[in-house]
Amino acid sequence: MSDIIIKDLPGLLSSKLGTKKIKDTKLSNLISKGENFGSEMIKLDVTTVDENGKEETLHGVAKTLPKHEMMRQAFKVQVTYTNEMAFYDLIIPTLQDFQKELGVQEVIDWFPECYATRKNLNASDIIDDNAVIVLENLIIAGFQNIDRYIGFDLETAKLVLRDLASFHAVPLALRLKKPEVFEKVIKPHCVPFEPMDGDDFLPVLKGIIEENKEIAHLASKITGWKKTVLPVSDLFGTITHTDMWTNNTMQKFENGRAVSNKLVDFQVYSYGTPATDVFFFLWSSVPQEVLETNLDLLLNYYYEQFVNVLKQHKVDVSPYTYEKFLQEIDKVGCSEFQHAFVFHNFIIHGKKNAEMEHPPPKIVVSDILKTIPVKAKQKSYYMTQECTKRGWLK
């Protein structure tokens, strides 16, 4: 019998269920250990019955607070859960209404449907153990996460970048067309996320590069992922996901080809430049063999999609040149390189089905280096060389 409990499920789902009654509920862990960090992911199957006796099953995913206090503090759940709820309850409807007013035929749908949100059981603004976000179970709808060890092929990477461009461009258009709405509804929830201090592992990150004699001199450029506050240009300022990697986007495949995409996990979105998401996504989640021959193609593809969405929303795109977009990439390059470098080695290529643990009391660099796969190290070398060559890693 499952020990997972969600209190007052009928009250939580009342808006979604209407007059239907809950007949049976099954709760179970949705994903393997070590595949999510900022929340517990619970598979929620609710059998309902209407007044005529007809039964249906609601398939959902319930996001609840992390079990470990360390992760609650690291992810600042009072902020991240409040903001993710606001993303579904306020921001998405605001963006969709804006599109409809402009006559946009296909409004944004690159996210799961949200069935319910709750901060607690006492109607306050405090996030507690009863906080929960219930979303559509995208797996039932045919979507899946790709293997983080493998990463995205060219066509799937383009599919993600297409929706990422929409994610950036629609709120940007809102900011330009209705600045007062953007400032009132969107901006207050765009809170910069400060990562955990990773200095303990910095010798390991440097050690990866020092193992390669040809580029060992570049190890001094590896500084680890720290909070970097960059000025946001009036031109490109918009919502940024800030955590766009393999586990935070899902695809539906037909005949082995990705045909649809959903972005997920809006816990740490912020206000910034789209370049942060593009840079981090490419270097964290697209394999070396794809980037070696298609990096410029992917950058240009994203840019074209971004500009096309702005045009659909009646924005003057003459200021949004490709050269200015590349200047944004250059501006965020150093900080987002560090972000992607940490993720690539410790998260993307971290152990699967492993519990989140506290760092060991003493870090032995040579021992940790042995656990990092050769493939991960090879891409680390490529990342460092290529980003240095392009002036992104200074």
N, C-alpha and C positions, 0 to 999 in steps of 0.2 A: 504493500500500500504506500502511495506517495506521501511524503511528509511536507510537500509544498502546499501552502495555504494562501489564498487571497480572500480576505474578509469582505463580507457584504457584496458578493459578486452580482446579485440581482440589482442592487442600488447602483453599482458601478456601471453596469451595462444597460440601465433603464432606457436611456435615449436611443440606443441601438435596437433594443428588443421591442420597444413599444408595448403592445398588449400581450406579447408572447410570454410564456412562463418557462423557467428553466426546469427541465426534467432530470438532466444528468450533467455532470461536469467531470472532465478528465484533465489533470494537470501533470506535466512531465517536463524534464529538462529538454530544451530545444536543440542546443548545440553542445559540442564536446568541450571539456575543460580546456582552458587556455586559448579559446577562440574569441573571447570577448572580455573586456576589462572594466568598462564603466558601468555595467549593469548585469543582473542575472536575466537570462532569456528563458521564458517559460512557455512551453507549448500548451495552448488553451483550447480545448474542444468542448463546446457547450451544446448539448442537445436541448432544443426548445420545442414547445408544443403551442400551437395557436388555439383559439377558442373553438375551432372545428375539429381539433384533435390531430391536425397535421403536424408531423415532426420534421424539423430541420436541424442541421448542425452548423454552428458558427465556429469557424476555424480562426483562431487568433494567436497572437504572440504577446505575452505580457512582459514588459520590462519593469523589473523591480530593482531596488537598491543592491549594490554589491554586498556580499556577505561579509567580506573582510573590511574592518575599520580603516586599514591602510589605504584601500582602494577608494573608500568613501571620501577620505580626506584628499587623496591625490586627485580625484575627479570633482571635488567640490560640489557634492550632490545638491546642496541647497541652490546652487546657481545652475548647474547643468540640467537638472530635472525640471526646474521652473522654466528654463529657456526652451527646452525641447517641447514641453507642453504648449508653450506660447507659439512655437513654430507651427504645430498642427492646428491649434485652436484659433490663432489670430493671423499669423503671417501668411499661411497658404490661402485662406479665404480672401485676405486682402489682395494678394497678387492675382488670384483668379478673377475677382470682381473687377480689378483694374483692366485685365485683358479683355473681359467681356464688354466693358465700356468702350474699348478701342475697336471692338468688332473682330478680335482675334478668333479664328475659327476653332483652333485646337488649343485649349488652355492647358497649362502645365499638369502633367500626371506622372512625373518621374519619382513618385514617392508612394509608400503604402498608404492605404486608407487608415485613418485613425478612428477606432471605435469608441474609445473613452480615455479620459485622463483623470487622475485624482492625486492630490497632494497628501491627504490624510483623511481621517474620519471625523474631524472636528471642525471642518469648514474654515480653517485658518490658512495662512500662507506658508506655513512651515512644512517642509518636506520631512516625513518621518517614515517608519518602517511600513506604513500602509500606502505609501506613494506607489503609483503604478501607471503605466501608459500601455493601453491595449491597442495593438495594431493588427491589420490584416496579415494573415500568415501567407507570405509570398510563395512559400514552398508549395502550398496547396494550389496556388495559381500557376505553378510551373516554373518559378524562378529558382535560381540556385547561386551559391557563391562558387567562384572558380577556386581551384587549389592555389593557395598563396605561395606555395613552393614553386609553382609553374609561372604564374602571372598571365597577363593578357596578350593574346595574339594581336596582330595589327588591326584587323577588322573589329574585334571586340573593344580594343582600346579606343578606336574612333567612335564607336557607339557610346561609350561612357563619356568621352569628350563632348559629344553632341549634346547630351543632356546636361553636362556640367556647364556648357556654354549658356544653355537656357537658364539654369539655376543662377548664373551670374547676371545675365543680360536683362531678365525680366525685372528684378528689383532695382537694377540700375536705371532702367527706363522709368520705373515708378518714382525713383528719387529725382529724376530730371523733370518729369511731367507733374508730379504731385509731391513736392518736397515736404510739405507740412504733414502729409500722411506718412511718408517714410520716417520722418523724425519722431512722430508720435507712436506709430505702431511697430516699426521695424527696429529702429536704432536702439531703443532701450534694452532690447534683448540680445544685442550683439556684444557680448562681454568677452574680452580677450581671455584666452585660456593660458594659464601659466603651468608649464610641465613640471614634473618632479625633477629635483636636482639629480643629474646623472653624472656628476664629476667622478664618482667612485669607479665608473666604468670607462672613463676617458683613456686610461692607459691601454685598455683592451682595444678601443677604437684606433688609437694611434698604432698599436701593435700590429693590427691587420695590415696597414700600409707599410710598416717597417719590415714586414716579412718579405716584401718584394723589393729586392735591391735596386731595381731600375727606378722606382718611384719613392724609395724610402725618404728621400729629402723633402717630399711633400707632406710627411706626417705632421709637420708643425701647423699645417692648415686645418687639421682636424681638431675642433674645439668642443665638440659635443653640442647637444641641443639645449639651448637656453632661450628664455623669453627675449625676443627682440622686438622692440616697439619701433615700427617704421612709419613714417608719415604717409598718409593715404592721399593720393592725388584727387583733386576735384573731378578729374576726368574719369577715372576708373573705379572710384569708391562704390562698393556694393556688398552684398552678403557673401561671405566665403565660408565654405564647409570646414576647412582647416584640418580635416582628418580623412581625406579622400584616398583610401587605399583599398586593396582587394576585398577585405571583409565588410566594407561599408558600401558596397554596390552589388546588385544581384542581376543576373541575366536569365532570359528565357531563350532556349535553343530550339531550333527546328532543323533537322537533318545536319546536325553538327555545327550549325551557324547561329550566332547570337542575333536575335531579331528584335528584342525588346530589353529595356534596362530600367532598373529602379535604384535610386539613391536612398540610403538609409542612414540612421544614426546621426541625428541632428542635435547632439549634446553640446558641442563646442564651437558652433558656428560663430562667426565674428563679422566685423566690418573691416574691409580691407581691399586689397587688389586681387583680381582673379588669378594673377600670376602665381600666387602662393599655392593655390589648389592645383593648377596645371603642373607646376614644377614638381610638387610633392608627389602627385599621382604618377607622373611619368617615371620618376626615378625610384619610387618605392615599389611600383606594381607592374611595370612593363619590363620584360626580360631584356638582357643585354643584346641578344641576337636581333631583336626587333628594333631597339634603339640605334644600333650601329648603322643601320641603313635607312631608318625612317624618322629620326628625331626631328629634323626640320619639317618633314612632311606632317608629322603629328602636331607640331606647333602651329603650322600654317592652317591645318584643318580646323583646329580649335578656333583660331582667330576668325576664319571665314564663317563658321557657325555662329560665333558670338556676334559678329557684325550683322549677319542675316537676321538674327532675332531682334536686334536693335532696330533694324529697318522695319520689321513687321510691327513694331510698337511706335512707329512714326518718330524715331529719334534721328536727328541729323548725325550721320556717321562720318562726315568729313574729318572731324578731329581724331577719329579712331583709326589711325594708320597702323600698318603692320610694324613699322619702325617704332612707334610709340609703345605698342604692345611688347616688343622685344626689350625696350628700355625698362618696362615693368619686370620682365623676367630677370634682367640684369640686376635690378634693384633688390629683388628678394633672393637672388641666387645663393649668396653665401649662407644666409640663415636657413633657407629651405634645404640646401644641400645637407647641412648638419642634421636637420629633422629627418630627411630621407635616409641618410647614412645610418643613423641610430635604428630607425625602423627596419631597414633592409636587413641588418645584421642580427638584431635582437628580437624583433617581432615577426617580420615576414619569415625569417628562417629560424625562429624559435621552435622549441619542441612542441609537437602536437599532443593533445590530450594530457597536458600538464597543469597542475595547480599553480596559481600565482603564489609565489613565495617571497619572503623577505630576502634581501641580498645577503649572501654569506658574510659572516663577521670579518673574514679576510679574503680578499679577492686575489687569486693567483692567476696572473695574466696568461702564463703559458698554458695552464689547464683550460681556461675558457677559450683560448684561441684554437685549441684542438677540437672543441665542440662545434665550431663554425664551419659549415660545409665548404668544400673547395669552390663550388659554383657561386656561393655567396661572396667569397673572397675575390673571385675573378671579376664579378660585377663591381665590387668595391674598388678594385684597381681601375677598371674602366671609368666608373663614375668620377673618380678623383682626377684622372688624366683628362677626360673630356671636359669636365667643368672648369678645370684650370686653364685648359686651352682656350675655352670660350670666354674666359674672364669672369665666370660666375663664382668661382672659388678663389678668393683673393688672399 
